Amino acid sequence: MAFTSPSRAAATGTARLAKNIGHVAARKNPSSLNAIKEATFGMGCFWEPAESLLKHPGVLATTVGYTGAPPNKPPPSYDTVCFGNDYVEAVRVVYDDTILDYTTLLDEFFDAQKPGLSRQYASIVFVDDTKSSEQQQAMEWKSTNVKTKVKRSDNLPYEIVEIEPLSKFYRAEEYHQRYWEKQRLRAAIAVVLLAGSSGAFDDLGGGAIGQFEVGGFAFDTICNGVFLVGAAWMILERLIARDVRELRSGDLIAEL
C-alpha cells in the first residue's frame, strides 16, 4: 500500500480547498462565472477519456453520457446505445476558459480519445450552434491540423474527427461515472478477498486468522462469500440500472 507523506497530504488538501474556493468565488463573481464553460465530445469508449481529461489544469468536471441522436429518438440506455446506430458515447466537460481555452481543450480531446469504427465510438466535436464562435473555432482547428498533416503518436489522423451540432445529452447510468476510479478500488478489494479465500492469511497473527470464525463460518469461507456477493452485485447493477437522465446546457456547471 502506498504511503502518503504529511506534506504531500497537506498539499493535496490545500489544492482541493483552493479549487473549492474558486468555485464559490465564481458563483459570487459573474465575470468569473462567465469563464466557466461546457464542451461535449465523442471520444470512443468514454470511461478512460473522461478520467484523462479531468487531470488537465482548467478542467473542473467531466461526466459521461449519450448524445448525437436525431430529435425523434427516445432516451437511451447503455444497451440501446450498444445495439443501435444513433447515439454516441460522449464526455461532457466543464472547464475554466481563463486557464484552458477552447482550442487547447480540442487538442486535449484529440490526444485523449480512443475512437472505434462504429457510431457509438465515433470521434466527434459537438458544437453549440447558438455559439457561432465555438463552431468556427472547431472548424478552424480541424482544418489547420489537416492541412499541416499532423498526426497523433499512434498515427491517428485529424480527418477522423467529425463536427456535429450539439443535440440532447443524456447522462449515463451511475455505474459508468468515474468508472475506472471505482474499478481500481473494487479490483484491490477483490484481490484481498481472493487471497483470503485461498488461505493466504491463515498464518497471520500466529494463526489467529486461520482460526477466526463467525457463525460457524471460517475466515476463508467469509472472504469467498463476500467476493461472490460483490461479483453478483456488479452484474445486477448493470442489469437494473435505469438512471439515465437528460442534462441541459449549464446543468453540470450548476453541480460544481
Backbone as a ProteinNet text record, in pm:
[ID]
protein_1_A
[PRIMARY]
MAFTSPSRAAATGTARLAKNIGHVAARKNPSSLNAIKEATFGMGCFWEPAESLLKHPGVLATTVGYTGAPPNKPPPSYDTVCFGNDYVEAVRVVYDDTILDYTTLLDEFFDAQKPGLSRQYASIVFVDDTKSSEQQQAMEWKSTNVKTKVKRSDNLPYEIVEIEPLSKFYRAEEYHQRYWEKQRLRAAIAVVLLAGSSGAFDDLGGGAIGQFEVGGFAFDTICNGVFLVGAAWMILERLIARDVRELRSGDLIAEL
[TERTIARY]
84.8	0	88.4	58.7	140.7	118.8	229	222.3	226.8	130.7	126.5	185.2	289.7	356	266.5	285.2	203.8	212.8	333.7	349.2	271.6	274.9	201	50.9	6.8	-135.4	-182.8	-98.1	-133.9	-143.9	-49.3	-51	-175.2	-212.7	-332.3	-456.5	-461.1	-575.3	-584.8	-469.7	-467.9	-516.3	-473.2	-514.9	-665.5	-720.3	-864.9	-940.7	-889	-953.6	-952.1	-838	-826.5	-925.4	-940.5	-1034.1	-1177.7	-1213.1	-1348.2	-1374.2	-1272.6	-1286.5	-1308.4	-1235.4	-1251.2	-1391.5	-1451.6	-1589	-1686.2	-1668.3	-1754.8	-1738.3	-1613.2	-1586.9	-1651.2	-1649.2	-1708.1	-1857.9	-1923.2	-2067.4	-2098.2	-2008.5	-2031.8	-1988.5	-1900.8	-1846.3	-1893.6	-1990.6	-2045.5	-1940	-1838.5	-1735.8	-1656.7	-1634.2	-1565.3	-1654.4	-1783.7	-1878.1	-1887.4	-1875.3	-1881.4	-1766	-1658.3	-1542.3	-1559	-1658.8	-1683.7	-1774.7	-1724.2	-1796.7	-1807	-1890.8	-1908.9	-1870.5	-1824.6	-1798.3	-1832	-1868	-1909.5	-1837.2	-1784.5	-1705	-1743.1	-1742.7	-1743.8	-1599.1	-1561.2	-1419.6	-1393.6	-1483.1	-1470.9	-1531.5	-1488	-1535.7	-1508	-1612.4	-1599	-1531.6	-1507.6	-1454.4	-1318.5	-1220.8	-1084.6	-1068.8	-1122.3	-1107.6	-1164.7	-1276.8	-1335.8	-1240.9	-1172.7	-1077.2	-951.4	-905.7	-784.8	-803.6	-917.2	-942	-948.5	-1001.4	-1018.3	-884.8	-777	-645.2	-581.3	-636.2	-573.4	-612.7	-516.7	-547.1	-651.8	-750.1	-857.1	-982.8	-971.5	-1090.6	-1146.6	-1269.2	-1330	-1415.6	-1473.1	-1559.9	-1580.3	-1605.4	-1646.4	-1759.3	-1843.2	-1944	-1961.6	-1998.6	-2014.3	-2161.3	-2191.5	-2331.3	-2347.8	-2469.1	-2505.2	-2566.2	-2527.3	-2579.1	-2564	-2603.8	-2583	-2694.6	-2806.4	-2917.1	-3014.7	-3092.2	-3197.9	-3297.4	-3364.2	-3453.7	-3573.2	-3610	-3728	-3694.6	-3568.8	-3529.7	-3561.6	-3607.6	-3637.6	-3509.1	-3518.1	-3399.9	-3331.1	-3198.3	-3125.2	-3097.2	-3046.7	-2984.2	-2854.7	-2770.3	-2643.6	-2668.3	-2768.7	-2799.1	-2843.8	-2933.3	-2981.4	-2871.1	-2776.3	-2661.8	-2571.5	-2547.4	-2459.7	-2516.9	-2649.7	-2711.5	-2781.6	-2761.5	-2820.6	-2714.3	-2758.2	-2664.5	-2691.9	-2745.1	-2781.1	-2699.4	-2695.2	-2629.5	-2478.5	-2408.8	-2263.9	-2229	-2133.8	-2080.7	-2001.5	-2034.8	-1976.7	-1930.7	-1843.6	-1793.1	-1828.5	-1899.4	-1924.8	-1823.9	-1763.5	-1654.9	-1694.1	-1664.8	-1674.9	-1532.8	-1504.1	-1368.1	-1366.4	-1254.2	-1234.2	-1159.5	-1227.7	-1171.5	-1054	-1038.2	-922.6	-796.3	-812.7	-697.8	-675.1	-784.4	-778.8	-874.9	-821.9	-912.1	-965.4	-1065.1	-1136.2	-1045.5	-959.7	-870.4	-775.1	-722.5	-634.4	-712.4	-837.4	-921.3	-943.6	-956.6	-970.3	-845.1	-729.1	-604.3	-605.1	-652.4	-657.9	-758.7	-870.7	-970.5	-908.6	-835.6	-778.2	-676.7	-595.5	-493.5	-553.1	-666.3	-722.8	-820.8	-872.5	-978.2	-927.4	-1021.3	-992.3	-1107.4	-1115.9	-1230.2	-1230	-1350.3	-1365.4	-1430.4	-1475.7	-1528.8	-1678.7	-1749.9	-1895.6	-1934.5	-2060.3	-2115.1	-2102.8	-2122.2	-2114.5	-1981.2	-1873.9	-1739.3	-1676.7	-1759	-1710.2	-1634.7	-1545.2	-1470.8	-1545.8	-1607.3	-1694.1	-1675.9	-1667.1	-1676.2	-1818.8	-1894.6	-2031.9	-2029.7	-2073.6	-2068	-2207.5	-2214.6	-2340.3	-2367.3	-2471.1	-2496.1	-2549.1	-2574.6	-2611.1	-2487.4	-2371.7	-2245.5	-2158.8	-2171.2	-2101.1	-1950.4	-1898.3	-1753.6	-1701.6	-1779.7	-1739	-1731	-1830.4	-1830.1	-1714.5	-1691	-1582.3	-1446.6	-1427.3	-1301	-1276.1	-1381.2	-1367	-1331.3	-1396.4	-1369.6	-1229.1	-1187.5	-1052.1	-947.1	-974.4	-881.1	-860.3	-969.6	-957.3	-889	-931.2	-875	-725.3	-682.4	-539	-458.2	-507	-432.5	-434.7	-543.5	-549.6	-451.5	-447.2	-358.7	-210.9	-177.9	-37.5	-1.1	-102.9	-81.3	-25.4	-71.4	-30.4	-104	-34.6	-97.2	-56.1	-134.8	-101.4	14.6	74.5	188.9	155.9	27.6	-13	-67	-38.8	-77.1	-226.5	-300.5	-441.9	-451	-518.5	-525.3	-640.6	-625.5	-731.5	-854.2	-838.1	-952.5	-1062.4	-1027.6	-1126	-1228.6	-1193.3	-1280.2	-1395.2	-1516.8	-1635.2	-1679.3	-1746.3	-1802	-1952.1	-2028.6	-2173.7	-2239.9	-2361.3	-2432.7	-2468.9	-2464.3	-2498.2	-2645.6	-2674	-2812.2	-2833.4	-2947.3	-2975.5	-2868.4	-2824	-2720.8	-2783.5	-2767.6	-2821.1	-2705.3	-2704.8	-2601.9	-2620.1	-2510.8	-2516.7	-2544.1	-2575.1	-2602.9	-2488	-2521.4	-2424.8	-2302.9	-2320.4	-2204.4	-2099.5	-2138.8	-2041.4	-1959.9	-2012	-1945.8	-1820.2	-1708.6	-1578.9	-1550.6	-1572.4	-1572	-1441.1	-1329.2	-1202.2	-1161.3	-1199.7	-1171.5	-1240.3	-1364.7	-1438.4	-1379.6	-1344.7	-1297.3	-1162.1	-1076.3	-946.8	-965.6	-1058.3	-1086.7	-1148.3	-1243.3	-1307.5	-1207.3	-1116.3	-1015.8	-924.2	-885.2	-798.3	-869.1	-997	-1074	-1089.2	-1113.5	-1130.3	-1003.6	-887.5	-760.1	-743.1	-775	-763.5	-858.8	-983.1	-1081.5	-1042	-990.9	-947.6	-828.9	-738.3	-625	-673.6	-770.7	-826.1	-897.2	-971	-1044.8	-951.8	-830.1	-733.7	-651.9	-670.4	-597	-464.1	-440.6	-311.8	-285.7	-392.1	-374.5	-386	-402.4	-431.7	-323.4	-198.1	-88.2	-60	-128.8	-105.9	-159.4	-93.1	-134.4	-116.5	-11.5	13.3	-92.3	-155.1	-259.9	-398.2	-409.9	-540	-642.1	-595.8	-690	-741	-653.1	-695.4	-797.9	-795.4	-888.5	-1012.8	-1012.8	-1123.5	-1250.7	-1362.4	-1491.4	-1600.6	-1702.4	-1821.5	-1942.2	-2022.2	-2140.8	-2108.1	-1990.3	-1951.6	-1883.5	-1870.4	-1805.3	-1660.7	-1567.3	-1425.5	-1394.6	-1277	-1236.7	-1232.2	-1177	-1167.7	-1305.7	-1399	-1534.7	-1604.2	-1580.7	-1638.3	-1586.2	-1454	-1394.1	-1454.5	-1469.9	-1525.6	-1670	-1745.8	-1885	-1898.3	-1815.7	-1820.7	-1782.2	-1681.4	-1639.7	-1753.9	-1823.6	-1932	-2049	-2078.2	-2185.7	-2149.1	-2023.1	-1978.3	-1984.4	-1941.4	-1946.2	-2090	-2179.5	-2320.9	-2380.9	-2340.8	-2393.6	-2349.7	-2224.4	-2176.1	-2256.4	-2291.2	-2372.4	-2513.7	-2571.2	-2707.6	-2718.2	-2613.2	-2610.7	-2628.6	-2563.7	-2572.6	-2708.7	-2770.5	-2899.2	-3014.5	-3007	-3121.7	-3105.4	-2984.7	-2962.2	-3043.9	-3127.2	-3208	-3208.5	-3094.9	-3090.3	-3032	-3058.5	-3018.1	-3109.8	-3052	-3135.7	-3073.8	-3157.9	-3109.1	-3037.9	-2925	-2853.4	-2866.8	-2928.4	-2940.7	-2814	-2801.6	-2685.7	-2676.5	-2561.8	-2540.6	-2567.8	-2633.1	-2666.8	-2541.5	-2440.9	-2319.9	-2242.1	-2244.8	-2181.4	-2249.2	-2381.5	-2457.5	-2426.2	-2374.7	-2342.8	-2208.2	-2128.2	-1996	-2005.9
-119.1	0	124.2	221.4	341.7	429.1	492.3	578.4	723.5	803.3	944.9	1025.7	1101.4	1180	1292.3	1339.8	1450.3	1574	1603.1	1723.2	1710.8	1589.3	1569	1573.6	1513	1514.7	1658.2	1738.8	1878.6	1955.4	1929	1997.3	1961.3	1832.1	1787.2	1852.8	1858.4	1921.2	2068.8	2135.4	2277.5	2300.6	2212.8	2226.3	2208.9	2109.5	2087	2206	2259.5	2373.6	2492.8	2514.9	2627	2612.7	2488.3	2463.2	2491.5	2446.6	2471	2619.4	2689.4	2833.9	2902.8	2852.8	2909.1	2891.5	2774.9	2750.4	2846	2865.3	2955.5	3098.2	3137	3271.7	3294.3	3190	3202.6	3228.1	3162.6	3183	3325.5	3382.5	3515.9	3624.8	3591.4	3688.2	3654.1	3728.6	3695.2	3688.3	3775.8	3774	3644.5	3590.9	3462.7	3350.1	3359.5	3255.7	3245.3	3357.9	3357.6	3280.4	3262.6	3190.1	3039.3	2994.4	2851.9	2805.6	2714.1	2673.4	2521.6	2477.9	2334.8	2301.2	2179.2	2127.4	1978.8	1926.9	1787.1	1719.9	1600.8	1530.2	1381.8	1326.7	1181.7	1136.2	1043.9	1010.8	860.8	783	638.8	592.7	477.6	430.8	538.7	585.4	708.6	695.3	575.4	558.1	625.5	585.4	637	783.8	828.4	969.1	1066.6	1030.2	1117.9	1138	1031.3	1039.6	1114.8	1091.6	1157.5	1308.3	1353.4	1497.2	1564.7	1494.2	1552.4	1585.8	1526.3	1550.7	1680.3	1740.1	1858.6	1985.1	2073.5	2201.7	2278.5	2330.5	2404.3	2323.4	2190.7	2104.9	2085.8	2128.7	2127	2003.7	1949.1	1831.5	1763.3	1633.9	1559	1465.3	1434.9	1331.1	1259	1132.1	1054.9	1035.2	1026.4	1012.2	976.3	1000.3	963	1083.5	1105.1	1217.4	1186.2	1281.6	1268.7	1203.3	1170.1	1102.7	1205.8	1168.3	1256.8	1291.6	1406	1452	1362.2	1276.5	1190.8	1060.4	1039.8	915.9	922.5	810.7	809.2	812.5	846.1	845.1	709.8	709.8	584	514.2	393.6	320.6	264.9	210.8	157.1	47.4	-35.9	-145	-92.8	7.9	59.8	132.4	190.3	254.7	149	41.4	-65.9	-136	-151.7	-227.4	-137.8	-6.8	86.8	153.7	250.6	320.6	470.3	521.3	662.6	739.2	685	756.4	731.6	830.6	826.4	830.5	747.6	761.8	893	979.6	1113.8	1154.3	1253.4	1311	1459.4	1502.5	1646.2	1700.9	1812.3	1870.8	2010	2039.7	2176.2	2226.7	2343.2	2394.8	2544.8	2591.1	2733.7	2793.7	2879.6	2935.5	3030.1	3075.2	3160.2	3078.1	2948.1	2857.9	2771.7	2725.7	2633.6	2682.9	2740.7	2791.9	2676.2	2707.6	2603.3	2530.6	2603.7	2541.2	2443.4	2480.8	2390.4	2268.7	2290.2	2177.7	2081.1	2134.5	2048	1962	2020.2	1942.1	1829.3	1860.5	1759.5	1649.6	1689.8	1592.4	1496.1	1550.1	1465.5	1367.6	1413.9	1327.3	1218.5	1248.7	1156	1055.5	1083	998.8	861.2	766.7	629.7	583.2	642	613.6	472.1	426.5	296.1	310.7	199.9	201.7	232	207.1	224.8	366.8	400.2	530.4	549.6	445	451.5	507.7	473.4	512.2	615.6	696.6	793.4	908	969.4	1087.3	1211.2	1282.8	1394.7	1512.3	1631.1	1754.5	1805.7	1808.3	1858.5	2008	2089.2	2234.6	2290.8	2388.7	2457.5	2554.4	2527.4	2612.2	2750	2772.8	2908.2	2992.1	2927.1	2996.9	2983.3	3080.6	3072.3	3067.2	3131.6	3132	2991.2	2913.2	2777.3	2690.8	2700.5	2623.8	2665.8	2796.2	2846.1	2799.3	2804.3	2759.4	2611.1	2532.2	2387.8	2358.6	2426.9	2403.8	2450	2563.7	2613.9	2522.2	2472.1	2380.9	2255.6	2196.3	2075.6	2106.3	2212.1	2247	2271.1	2343.4	2373.2	2246.7	2157	2034.1	1936.6	1935.8	1850.2	1900.7	2034.3	2091.8	2068.9	2073.1	2053.5	1905.8	1820.4	1674.5	1624.2	1686.6	1644.4	1515.7	1426.1	1303.9	1281.1	1200.8	1164.5	1065	1039.9	949.3	809.4	771.1	639.6	650.5	766.2	792.9	815.4	843.3	877.2	1012.9	1021.9	1148.3	1237.2	1365.7	1459.9	1445.2	1384.3	1364.4	1280.9	1202.2	1114.7	1192.5	1314.7	1395.4	1454.5	1433.8	1495.8	1612.3	1707.5	1820.6	1821	1806.8	1797.3	1895.1	1938.1	2025.3	1951.2	2021.8	1964.1	1925.9	1807	1761.8	1725.1	1668	1632.9	1540.6	1572.2	1492.7	1424	1292.2	1214.2	1160.2	1194.8	1141.2	990.5	916.8	771	719.1	591.3	526.1	550.7	554.7	591.9	499.9	373.4	284.1	318.1	398.2	442.4	563.9	638.5	761.7	728.8	793.5	771.3	620.3	554.5	409.3	347.4	392.3	329.1	356	471.4	500.7	398.3	366.2	266	126.3	94.4	-40.8	-70	30.1	7.9	-30.7	39.4	6.7	-132.5	-162.6	-293.2	-404.1	-379.3	-480.1	-507.7	-402.8	-419.7	-502.6	-471	-546.3	-691.8	-712.9	-849.5	-931.7	-870.8	-941.4	-984.9	-893.4	-925.1	-1039.2	-1032.1	-1136.3	-1271	-1270.8	-1397.3	-1457	-1368.6	-1417.1	-1476	-1407.9	-1458.1	-1590.4	-1604.6	-1729.9	-1845.9	-1814.7	-1920.7	-1963.2	-1892.9	-1926.8	-1856.3	-1753.5	-1683.8	-1611.4	-1576.9	-1501.9	-1589.6	-1719.4	-1807.2	-1806.2	-1787	-1792.5	-1658.5	-1553.6	-1422.3	-1419.9	-1339.3	-1328.8	-1459.1	-1531.7	-1658.3	-1762.7	-1751.6	-1847.3	-1807	-1685.5	-1641.3	-1623.2	-1571.7	-1550.5	-1683.3	-1782	-1912.9	-1978.1	-1940.9	-1999	-1912.2	-1792.5	-1697.7	-1751.5	-1743.6	-1787.2	-1689.8	-1678.8	-1600.7	-1685.7	-1718.5	-1800.7	-1937	-1986.5	-2118.3	-2116.4	-1996.8	-1984.4	-1940.6	-2013.6	-1981	-1854.9	-1796	-1670.7	-1685.3	-1796.5	-1813	-1827.1	-1888.9	-1901.8	-1766.4	-1684.5	-1549.5	-1467	-1473.3	-1398.3	-1441.9	-1571.4	-1624.2	-1578.7	-1579.1	-1536.8	-1390.2	-1305.4	-1161.5	-1135	-1206.6	-1190.1	-1224.3	-1334.9	-1377.6	-1279.6	-1226.9	-1127.7	-1001.8	-957.6	-838.8	-857.9	-975.2	-1003.3	-1005.7	-1065.3	-1071	-931.6	-845.3	-708.8	-631.3	-649.1	-578.5	-618	-746.8	-792.6	-737.7	-744.9	-697.1	-547.1	-474.1	-328.6	-289.9	-361.3	-330.9	-369.3	-471.3	-517.6	-427.7	-371.9	-297	-145.9	-96.8	48.7	112.7	208.9	282	431.8	480.4	617.5	715.7	690.6	785.7	907.2	1027.2	1147.3	1255.1	1341	1446.8	1554.6	1598.3	1712.5	1828.1	1934.1	2051.5	2136	2229.4	2317.8	2391	2384.2	2452.1	2367.5	2252.5	2168.8	2119	2077.7	2024.6	2134.8	2254.1	2368.8	2394.8	2385.1	2411.7	2311.4	2193.8	2091.2	2114.2	2204.4	2227.3	2277.3
0	0	0	-88.8	-97.5	24.8	74	190.4	144.6	188.7	153.6	268.2	239.5	343.4	390	515.9	566.3	478.2	426	343.4	213.2	154.1	30.1	56.1	166.2	200.8	222.6	289.1	314.1	183.8	93.1	-36	-115.8	-112	-182.2	-124.4	9.8	76.1	43.5	38.2	4.8	-137.2	-229.8	-369.5	-383.8	-311.3	-318.4	-259.4	-148.2	-85.4	-179.1	-245.4	-337.9	-453.3	-501.1	-610.5	-567.3	-446.7	-395.8	-374.1	-322.9	-303.2	-436.6	-539.5	-673.3	-726.4	-699.8	-745.2	-674.8	-544.2	-469.4	-520.1	-543.6	-592	-728.3	-811.5	-944.6	-935.7	-838.5	-823.7	-778.1	-698.3	-645.1	-743.1	-836.6	-929.1	-1069.6	-1123.4	-1254.3	-1363.7	-1359	-1462.8	-1458.1	-1336.4	-1324.3	-1371.6	-1339.6	-1378.7	-1530.6	-1599.8	-1745.6	-1808.3	-1732.2	-1783.7	-1770.1	-1693	-1675.9	-1788.7	-1870.8	-1991.1	-2000.9	-2093.2	-2118.6	-2262.1	-2280.9	-2414.3	-2413.8	-2530.4	-2540.2	-2656.3	-2629	-2729.7	-2736.3	-2857.5	-2875.8	-2880.3	-2791.4	-2774.1	-2773.1	-2834	-2822.7	-2692.1	-2641.2	-2510.9	-2407.5	-2339.1	-2262.2	-2125.4	-2077.5	-1941.7	-1922.5	-2002.4	-1982.7	-2023.6	-2138.6	-2175.5	-2073	-2010.3	-1909.3	-1792.2	-1753.2	-1643	-1685.5	-1808.5	-1858.1	-1865.8	-1919.6	-1931.5	-1795.4	-1697.1	-1564.2	-1498.4	-1546.5	-1487.8	-1537.2	-1642.4	-1700.5	-1624.9	-1598.5	-1533.3	-1613.6	-1543.7	-1609.3	-1630.7	-1628.3	-1638.4	-1498	-1477.2	-1344	-1318.9	-1424.1	-1406.6	-1540.8	-1536.2	-1655.6	-1615.9	-1710.8	-1691.6	-1823.7	-1818.1	-1941.2	-1971	-2100.2	-2137.5	-2284.1	-2332.8	-2468.8	-2540.2	-2665.1	-2742.4	-2890.4	-2975.2	-3118.9	-3196.2	-3130	-3199.1	-3256.2	-3357.1	-3408.8	-3298.4	-3309.7	-3202.3	-3175.2	-3271.9	-3251.9	-3179.6	-3144.7	-3078.4	-2928.5	-2869.3	-2725.3	-2644.1	-2515.5	-2429.2	-2432.4	-2430.4	-2446.3	-2314.2	-2326.6	-2217	-2275.2	-2190.9	-2241.7	-2345.1	-2320.4	-2412.9	-2549	-2549.4	-2677.3	-2752.9	-2681.4	-2747.2	-2810.1	-2735.7	-2785	-2907.2	-2910.3	-3018.9	-3120.6	-3108.5	-3202.9	-3288.7	-3368.3	-3456.4	-3458.1	-3347	-3341	-3236.4	-3116.5	-3007	-3004.7	-2953.3	-2939	-2790.7	-2748.6	-2613.3	-2608.7	-2515	-2514.2	-2374.8	-2373.6	-2248.9	-2247.7	-2146	-2128.1	-2028	-2065	-1987.9	-1940.6	-1814.5	-1762.7	-1745.3	-1803.1	-1796.9	-1771.2	-1718.6	-1690.7	-1809	-1883.8	-2006.1	-1980.7	-1857	-1825.8	-1806.2	-1785.1	-1765.6	-1888.8	-1947.9	-2061.1	-2168.2	-2276	-2379.5	-2465.4	-2545.7	-2620.3	-2718.8	-2787.4	-2884.6	-2817.2	-2701.2	-2627.4	-2578	-2538.5	-2496.7	-2613.1	-2733.2	-2850.8	-2869.2	-2844.5	-2851.3	-2748.7	-2627.6	-2522.5	-2558.2	-2616.3	-2662.8	-2763	-2859.9	-2964.5	-2906.9	-2813.3	-2753.9	-2665.5	-2599.2	-2500.4	-2561	-2678.9	-2735.2	-2776.2	-2778.4	-2822.3	-2911.7	-3031.4	-3119.1	-3175	-3210.4	-3273.4	-3409.3	-3466.1	-3602.1	-3608.1	-3500.5	-3502.9	-3461.8	-3488.3	-3447.9	-3296.9	-3221.7	-3075.1	-3028.7	-3098.2	-3056.1	-3149.6	-3214.7	-3312.1	-3245.9	-3325	-3281.3	-3330.5	-3237.7	-3276.5	-3180.6	-3237.2	-3158.6	-3175.4	-3068.2	-3072.9	-3041.4	-3136	-3118.9	-3097.5	-3012.3	-2983.4	-3097.5	-3177.4	-3294.7	-3258.6	-3129.1	-3086.5	-3057	-3061.4	-3037.4	-3162	-3251.3	-3379.1	-3361.7	-3256.1	-3235.5	-3204.4	-3131.3	-3097.5	-3224	-3308.3	-3432.3	-3521.6	-3531.1	-3614.9	-3563.1	-3430.4	-3372.3	-3398.7	-3385.2	-3408.2	-3553.2	-3646.4	-3788.3	-3825.1	-3771.5	-3799.3	-3738.2	-3618.7	-3552	-3635.7	-3683.6	-3765.5	-3897.9	-3964.2	-4093.7	-4086.4	-3985.4	-3969.3	-3951.1	-3866.8	-3839.4	-3956.5	-4032.5	-4151.3	-4256.8	-4276.1	-4377.6	-4345.9	-4216.8	-4179.1	-4168.7	-4196	-4196.2	-4062.2	-3954.6	-3820.9	-3785.1	-3717.1	-3667.6	-3523	-3454.2	-3317.7	-3320	-3205.4	-3199.4	-3251.8	-3244.5	-3297.6	-3440.2	-3503.9	-3642.8	-3663.3	-3556.6	-3572.9	-3641.9	-3755.4	-3829.9	-3783.3	-3805.5	-3768.1	-3856.9	-3974.5	-4064.2	-3999.8	-3900.3	-3836.7	-3754.4	-3716.1	-3630	-3710.2	-3664.5	-3722.6	-3635.7	-3696.6	-3622.6	-3645.7	-3537.8	-3548	-3450.2	-3481.1	-3387	-3259.2	-3149.8	-3020.3	-3016.2	-2967.9	-2950.2	-2804.1	-2772.3	-2633	-2577.3	-2456.4	-2390.2	-2269.8	-2263.6	-2152.2	-2069.1	-1940.4	-1851.7	-1837.8	-1852.2	-1848.4	-1708	-1699.5	-1571.8	-1473	-1345.5	-1242.4	-1240.6	-1272.9	-1266.2	-1372.5	-1473.4	-1573.8	-1526.7	-1430.7	-1387.6	-1306.3	-1341	-1274.3	-1267	-1379.4	-1386.3	-1339.6	-1396.5	-1361.8	-1218.6	-1165.7	-1024.8	-935.1	-968.2	-890.6	-911.7	-1036.5	-1065.9	-1002.1	-992.1	-927.5	-781.2	-712.9	-572.9	-563	-650.3	-647.3	-676.1	-770.1	-804	-685.7	-613.7	-497.2	-390	-366.4	-266.7	-311	-442.1	-493.9	-474.6	-496.8	-478.3	-333.5	-241.3	-98.5	-61.6	-111.5	-79.3	-138	-260.7	-321.4	-246.8	-204.1	-125.3	7	69.7	195.7	179.2	68.1	46.7	14.6	-32	-64.1	57.4	170.5	291.2	305	219.4	220.3	352.2	426.6	550.6	675.4	657.7	771	878.1	839.3	936.2	1002.9	958.4	1018.8	1161.3	1244.8	1384.8	1459.2	1422.6	1490.4	1463	1345.5	1307.7	1352.1	1411.3	1462.6	1351.8	1238.4	1128.3	1074.7	1066.3	1018.2	1110.3	1239.2	1335.4	1356	1291.4	1309.9	1245.2	1318.3	1266.2	1307.5	1223.7	1255.3	1220.3	1322.4	1298.7	1243.2	1277	1227.9	1092.4	1033.5	903.2	922.4	859.4	868.7	789.4	817.2	753.1	601.2	550.1	405.4	341.8	412.2	361.8	356.2	458.7	461.9	344.7	322	210.5	77.4	59.8	-64.4	-82.6	26.6	19.6	-15.4	48.5	20.5	-124.8	-174.7	-314.4	-409.4	-385.5	-473	-469.7	-349.8	-337.5	-415.8	-402.9	-475.6	-625.9	-673.3	-816.9	-867.7	-786.8	-825.1	-831.1	-736.4	-734.4	-858.2	-901.5	-1020	-1143.2	-1153.7	-1266.3	-1255.2	-1134.9	-1112.3	-1135.5	-1094.7	-1110.5	-1257.2	-1345.7	-1487	-1544.3	-1486	-1537.5	-1496.5	-1375.9	-1323.7	-1334.4	-1364	-1366.3	-1478.4	-1442	-1539	-1503.8	-1453.7	-1404.2	-1505.1	-1634.2	-1737.7	-1731.5	-1738.2	-1737.6	-1825.4	-1878.4	-1966.8	-1885.5	-1937.3	-1880.8	-1979	-1935.7	-2020.4	-2009.6	-2101.5	-2100.9	-1967.3	-1902.7	-1775	-1653.2	-1669.4	-1554.5	-1483.5	-1560.6	-1499	-1428.1	-1482.2	-1415.6	-1282.2	-1280.7	-1158.7	-1048.4	-1084.6	-984.5	-917.3	-969.5	-911.6	-767.5
[MASK]
++++++++++++++++++++++++++++++++++++++++++++++++++++++++++++++++++++++++++++++++++++++++++++++++++++++++++++++++++++++++++++++++++++++++++++++++++++++++++++++++++++++++++++++++++++++++++++++++++++++++++++++++++++++++++++++++++++++++++++++++++++++++++++++++

